[in-house]
Amino acid sequence: MKKSLHVIWITLVMVCTANAQQEKGIIGYNNWLNNWTEFKPNKIEYGEANQILAGNISVNTKLLKRNIYVLQGQVYVTNNAVLTIEPGTVIIGDADTKGTLVISKGASIIADGLETDPIVFTSSKGLKKAGDWGGIVILGDAPINKFGGISSITYDLNPALTIYGGQNVESNSGILRYVRVEFAGKKVRGSTAMNALTLAGVGNKTVLENVMVSNSGGDSFAIIGGELSLSKFVSYHSVNDDFKFTQGTQCKIFNSLAVRSSYVTSNKDGSRCMEVISYDKKEETDFSKKQTLVTASNITMLNDSQNISADIQSGLVKEAIYIGSDAALEIKRSVVSGFNPAVILNSQIEINDKNLKKIKIEEMYFNMCKGNIFTEYNSNNEDLENWYGNSIFFNVYSQTDNNETFIDIMNPKRPDFRIKLGKITAASGKF
């Protein structure tokens, strides 16, 4: 009898624990941001570099935790070489030479940090700011939707060593896990800013988990073509997009976070949490190939302003998500808090059943947004409200202060961006 009661008690505890986890936005029984993330990276002193990384790396190479490396100029890993980085290693991007690490097609990077010992890429400057150095570029031979099936990254890099794209969906560019990238995204003369982390033509055998980009001068994460899965990705105060998807990528992103600021990020035109497009130039696009499809779940996107309503009124806040023509987005169980509006569809997207079935927005929690889903340049969103407001999609909205919505976003060392229990159930069930 006692044994039976013990089994029943364990079962009840397990059920209650499962029910205690909020289903929308980032999830986890514990705050998975603890230990490896850093929301005040300009306050951290990493020490002086004692090793130089420069030129081409054409043989298998290992970077050791006991050293601090300075990334000088354009460093290319080529010739199918593997660059392995020990947990806890610090690599400093040189600001004067626009330090940039490029993993060429066929080569790979094994940057497999630990929760308690992450790998850090950061700025060489004493007073660090967004765009101090270049960034990280990883190139694979998975499909893209450009004519010819291959392309090359620009940004004043060597075009012969920045080719990406091919037919290998299972392309393996290595591992990025428990990695931080800080203050990257340097402006390129005659071009836009670089991205902190560019993933171009990356295939589905590549492991991409627990990666944080903070204070990027360009996009935090640029996903260009390829087929890949991202989990526990964090973008904090990026000047441009947090997540940009283009060139026919087939990308799944789960349990990830984008935090924007009215005075750093959201006031810039074309700067969003998530931009989902199929191409940069339509005339270069092969429409017989797959166009961009992003499948997103349990994403939290928020503006951390202390006065969102005033910032929206002042025109400092833009939309959180932008969806281009010919692209598809399936997003569910996610949170959008503090934007104007939550979602914008490209003006070329006709509002009809065919197109709306490519844009699935379900089980969402829209909070503190001035409007939900609109077509670009059109203030009348009645058709979209009627469609996505249908009860079968389970979308809800609220006007609750961020401090009351999230567990603890003001904690400077260990913020917690999970939704407080009960907040969604207390929100309006209507769109």
C-alpha positions in Angstrom: 0.0 0.0 0.0 2.8 2.4 0.9 4.6 1.6 -2.3 1.4 2.3 -4.3 0.9 5.7 -2.5 4.6 6.5 -3.2 4.1 5.9 -6.9 0.9 8.0 -7.0 2.7 10.8 -5.2 5.6 10.8 -7.7 3.1 10.8 -10.6 1.3 13.8 -9.1 4.5 15.7 -8.6 5.6 15.1 -12.2 2.2 16.2 -13.6 2.2 19.4 -11.5 5.8 20.2 -12.4 5.0 19.7 -16.1 1.9 22.0 -15.8 4.0 24.6 -14.0 6.1 25.4 -17.1 4.7 28.1 -19.3 4.1 27.0 -22.8 4.6 30.3 -24.7 7.9 32.1 -25.2 11.2 30.6 -24.1 10.7 27.6 -21.9 12.6 25.5 -19.4 12.1 24.3 -15.9 15.2 26.3 -15.0 16.5 29.5 -16.5 18.8 28.2 -19.2 20.4 31.7 -19.6 22.2 31.2 -16.3 26.0 30.7 -16.2 26.9 31.1 -19.9 25.3 34.4 -21.1 26.5 37.9 -20.3 24.2 41.0 -20.5 26.8 43.5 -19.4 29.8 42.5 -21.6 31.3 45.9 -21.6 32.0 45.4 -17.9 34.1 42.3 -18.3 37.9 42.3 -18.5 39.2 39.3 -20.4 42.9 40.1 -20.1 45.6 40.8 -22.7 46.1 38.6 -25.8 49.3 36.5 -25.9 48.7 34.7 -29.2 47.9 36.0 -32.7 45.5 34.4 -35.2 46.2 35.7 -38.7 46.3 34.6 -42.4 45.0 31.2 -43.5 44.6 28.1 -41.4 45.0 25.1 -43.8 45.7 22.3 -41.3 43.8 21.1 -38.2 44.4 23.6 -35.4 43.4 23.8 -31.8 43.0 26.9 -29.7 43.7 26.4 -26.0 41.9 27.9 -23.0 45.2 28.9 -21.4 45.9 31.4 -24.2 44.0 34.6 -25.2 44.0 35.0 -28.9 43.8 38.2 -31.0 42.0 37.7 -34.3 43.9 39.9 -36.7 42.6 40.8 -40.1 40.8 38.2 -42.2 41.5 34.7 -41.0 40.3 31.9 -43.3 40.1 28.2 -42.3 40.5 26.4 -45.6 41.6 23.1 -47.2 39.0 21.0 -45.2 40.8 21.9 -42.0 39.1 21.7 -38.6 39.5 24.6 -36.2 38.9 23.3 -32.6 38.4 25.7 -29.7 38.6 24.5 -26.1 35.8 25.5 -23.7 36.6 28.8 -21.9 38.9 30.1 -24.7 38.7 33.9 -25.4 39.3 35.2 -28.9 39.6 39.0 -29.3 38.6 40.6 -32.6 41.1 43.3 -33.5 39.3 46.5 -34.2 42.1 48.2 -36.3 42.3 45.3 -38.8 38.6 44.4 -38.7 39.3 40.9 -37.4 37.0 38.3 -39.1 37.0 34.5 -38.8 35.8 32.7 -42.0 35.2 29.0 -42.0 35.4 28.2 -45.8 33.3 25.6 -47.5 34.6 22.2 -46.7 36.3 23.3 -43.5 34.7 23.2 -40.1 34.8 24.7 -36.6 34.4 22.8 -33.3 33.6 25.5 -30.8 32.0 23.3 -28.1 32.0 25.3 -24.9 30.3 24.4 -21.6 27.5 26.1 -19.7 30.0 27.0 -17.0 32.9 27.7 -19.4 31.6 29.3 -22.6 33.8 30.3 -25.6 33.9 34.1 -26.0 34.6 36.2 -29.1 34.8 39.9 -28.1 36.3 43.3 -28.9 39.9 44.5 -28.5 38.9 48.0 -27.4 38.9 49.2 -23.9 35.7 51.0 -24.4 33.7 48.4 -26.3 30.8 49.3 -28.6 28.7 47.7 -31.4 30.7 47.1 -34.6 34.2 47.1 -33.2 35.3 44.1 -35.2 34.1 41.9 -38.1 32.4 38.7 -37.0 32.2 35.0 -37.7 31.3 33.6 -41.2 30.5 29.9 -41.6 30.1 28.6 -45.2 28.7 25.2 -46.3 27.6 23.4 -49.4 23.9 23.0 -48.6 21.3 24.4 -51.2 20.5 28.1 -51.8 18.0 29.5 -54.2 20.3 31.6 -56.4 20.8 30.7 -60.0 23.7 28.4 -60.3 23.3 27.1 -56.8 26.4 28.9 -55.4 27.3 32.4 -54.3 30.0 34.4 -52.4 29.9 36.5 -49.3 30.8 40.2 -50.0 31.9 42.5 -47.2 35.3 43.1 -48.7 36.3 39.5 -48.1 38.2 37.2 -50.5 35.5 36.0 -53.0 37.5 32.8 -53.8 37.4 31.8 -50.1 33.8 32.8 -49.3 31.9 30.6 -51.8 28.9 28.8 -50.3 26.0 26.7 -51.6 25.7 23.3 -53.2 23.5 20.2 -53.1 24.5 18.6 -49.8 21.6 19.1 -47.4 23.6 17.1 -44.7 26.6 19.4 -45.0 28.5 19.5 -41.6 30.3 22.7 -40.7 31.0 21.6 -37.1 29.7 22.7 -33.7 28.8 26.0 -32.1 27.6 25.4 -28.6 27.9 27.7 -25.5 29.5 30.5 -27.5 29.2 34.3 -27.1 29.9 36.8 -29.8 30.2 40.4 -28.5 30.5 43.8 -30.3 31.0 42.4 -33.8 29.4 43.7 -37.0 31.9 46.3 -38.2 30.8 48.7 -40.9 32.4 47.9 -44.3 33.4 50.8 -46.5 30.9 51.2 -49.4 28.6 48.5 -47.9 26.5 47.7 -44.9 27.7 46.5 -41.6 28.9 42.9 -41.3 26.9 40.4 -39.3 28.1 39.0 -36.0 27.4 35.4 -37.1 26.7 34.5 -40.8 25.6 31.0 -41.6 25.6 30.6 -45.4 24.7 27.3 -47.0 25.1 25.5 -43.7 23.7 21.9 -43.6 21.6 20.0 -41.1 24.5 18.0 -39.6 25.9 21.2 -38.1 25.2 21.6 -34.4 24.0 25.1 -33.4 22.9 25.5 -29.8 23.3 28.0 -27.0 24.8 30.9 -29.0 24.6 34.5 -27.8 25.3 37.6 -29.8 25.3 40.9 -28.0 25.7 44.5 -29.3 26.2 43.7 -33.0 26.6 46.6 -35.4 24.9 44.5 -38.1 22.5 41.6 -37.9 23.1 39.3 -35.0 22.4 36.1 -36.9 22.2 36.0 -40.8 21.0 32.7 -42.0 21.5 32.5 -45.8 20.2 29.4 -47.6 21.0 26.0 -46.2 19.0 23.6 -44.0 19.6 23.9 -40.3 18.2 24.0 -36.8 18.9 26.6 -34.1 18.2 26.2 -30.5 18.6 28.5 -27.5 20.0 31.4 -29.6 20.1 34.8 -28.0 20.3 38.2 -29.6 20.8 41.2 -27.3 20.6 44.9 -28.4 21.6 44.3 -32.1 21.6 47.5 -34.2 20.2 45.6 -37.2 18.1 42.4 -37.3 18.3 39.9 -34.6 17.5 37.0 -37.0 17.6 37.4 -40.8 16.6 34.5 -43.0 17.1 34.6 -46.8 18.1 32.8 -50.0 15.8 29.8 -49.6 16.9 28.7 -46.1 14.9 25.9 -44.6 15.4 26.7 -41.0 13.9 25.5 -37.7 14.5 27.8 -34.7 13.3 26.8 -31.2 13.4 28.2 -27.7 15.3 31.4 -28.6 15.3 35.1 -27.5 15.6 38.5 -29.1 15.9 41.6 -26.8 15.7 45.0 -28.4 16.0 48.6 -27.1 14.1 51.6 -28.4 17.2 53.8 -28.3 19.7 51.3 -29.7 17.9 49.1 -32.2 14.2 49.4 -32.8 14.2 53.0 -34.2 16.2 52.0 -37.3 14.1 51.3 -40.5 14.5 47.7 -41.6 15.8 46.7 -38.2 13.6 43.9 -36.6 13.7 40.9 -34.4 13.0 38.6 -37.3 13.2 39.2 -41.1 12.0 36.4 -43.3 12.6 36.9 -47.0 13.4 34.7 -49.9 15.9 36.9 -51.7 17.8 40.1 -51.7 17.6 40.5 -55.6 14.6 38.8 -57.2 16.4 38.7 -60.6 19.1 36.4 -59.1 16.6 34.0 -57.7 15.7 30.5 -59.1 12.1 30.0 -58.3 12.2 26.3 -59.2 14.1 25.8 -56.0 12.8 26.0 -52.4 12.1 29.5 -51.2 12.7 30.5 -47.6 10.7 28.6 -44.9 11.2 29.3 -41.3 9.6 27.1 -38.7 9.8 28.9 -35.3 8.4 27.9 -31.9 8.8 29.2 -28.3 10.5 32.4 -29.4 10.5 35.5 -27.1 10.8 38.9 -28.8 10.7 41.9 -26.6 11.6 45.6 -26.4 13.1 46.2 -22.9 12.2 49.9 -22.8 10.9 51.2 -19.5 8.2 53.2 -21.2 7.1 51.3 -24.3 3.9 53.3 -24.9 5.9 56.6 -24.9 8.5 55.2 -27.2 5.9 53.9 -29.6 4.2 57.4 -29.6 7.6 59.0 -30.3 8.2 56.7 -33.3 11.1 54.9 -31.8 9.6 51.5 -32.1 9.0 49.5 -35.3 7.6 46.0 -36.0 9.0 42.8 -34.5 8.6 40.5 -37.5 8.7 41.2 -41.3 7.7 38.6 -43.9 8.7 39.1 -47.5 6.9 38.0 -50.6 7.5 34.4 -51.7 8.7 33.5 -48.1 6.9 31.3 -45.6 6.8 31.5 -41.8 5.3 29.1 -39.4 5.5 30.5 -35.9 3.7 29.3 -32.8 3.8 29.4 -29.0 5.8 32.6 -29.1 5.8 36.0 -27.3 6.0 39.4 -29.0 6.1 42.3 -26.4 6.4 46.0 -27.1 6.4 46.6 -30.8 4.6 48.8 -33.4 3.0 46.5 -34.7 3.9 42.9 -34.0 4.0 41.7 -37.6 4.2 43.3 -41.0 3.6 41.5 -44.3 5.3 42.7 -47.5 3.0 44.8 -49.7 3.3 42.3 -52.5 1.6 39.5 -50.5 -2.0 39.3 -51.6 -4.3 38.5 -48.7 -5.8 35.3 -49.8 -6.1 31.7 -48.6 -3.1 30.5 -50.6 -0.7 33.1 -49.1 -2.1 33.0 -45.6 -1.6 29.3 -45.4 2.1 29.9 -46.0 2.1 32.3 -43.0 1.0 30.4 -40.0 0.8 32.4 -36.8 -0.7 30.3 -34.0 -0.9 30.2 -30.2 0.9 33.6 -30.0 1.0 36.0 -27.1 1.0 39.6 -28.3 1.7 42.0 -25.5 2.1 45.8 -25.4 2.0 46.1 -29.2 0.3 48.9 -31.2 -1.5 46.6 -33.6 -1.0 42.9 -34.3 -0.6 42.0 -38.0 -0.6 44.5 -40.9 0.3 44.7 -44.6 3.1 47.1 -45.3 1.9 50.7 -46.0 -1.7 49.7 -45.3 -3.3 50.9 -42.1 -6.4 48.7 -42.7 -5.8 45.2 -41.4 -9.4 44.1 -41.0 -8.8 41.0 -43.2 -5.8 39.9 -41.3 -7.5 40.5 -38.0 -10.4 38.4 -39.0 -8.1 35.6 -40.2 -5.6 35.4 -37.4 -8.2 36.4 -34.8 -10.1 33.2 -35.4 -10.3 31.2 -32.2 -8.9 28.2 -34.0 -5.5 29.9 -33.9 -5.5 30.5 -30.2 -3.8 33.9 -30.5 -4.2 36.2 -27.5 -3.1 39.8 -26.6 -2.5 41.8 -23.5 -1.4 45.2 -22.4 0.8 44.2 -19.4 4.0 45.9 -18.3 7.1 43.8 -19.1 8.1 43.7 -15.5 4.8 42.0 -14.7 4.9 39.8 -17.8 8.3 38.3 -17.5 9.9 36.7 -14.4 12.8 39.0 -13.9 14.1 41.0 -16.9 15.8 43.7 -14.8 18.3 41.5 -13.1 21.6 42.7 -14.5 23.5 39.4 -14.0 20.8 36.8 -14.3 17.8 38.1 -16.1 14.9 35.7 -16.6 12.8 36.3 -19.8 10.4 33.4 -19.2 6.7 34.4 -18.9 5.3 34.5 -15.4 2.9 31.7 -14.7 -0.7 32.7 -15.1 -0.1 35.7 -17.3 -1.3 34.2 -20.5 -4.3 32.5 -19.0 -5.3 35.9 -17.6 -5.0 37.6 -20.9 -7.9 38.2 -23.3 -8.8 35.2 -25.4 -9.7 37.5 -28.3 -7.4 38.9 -30.9 
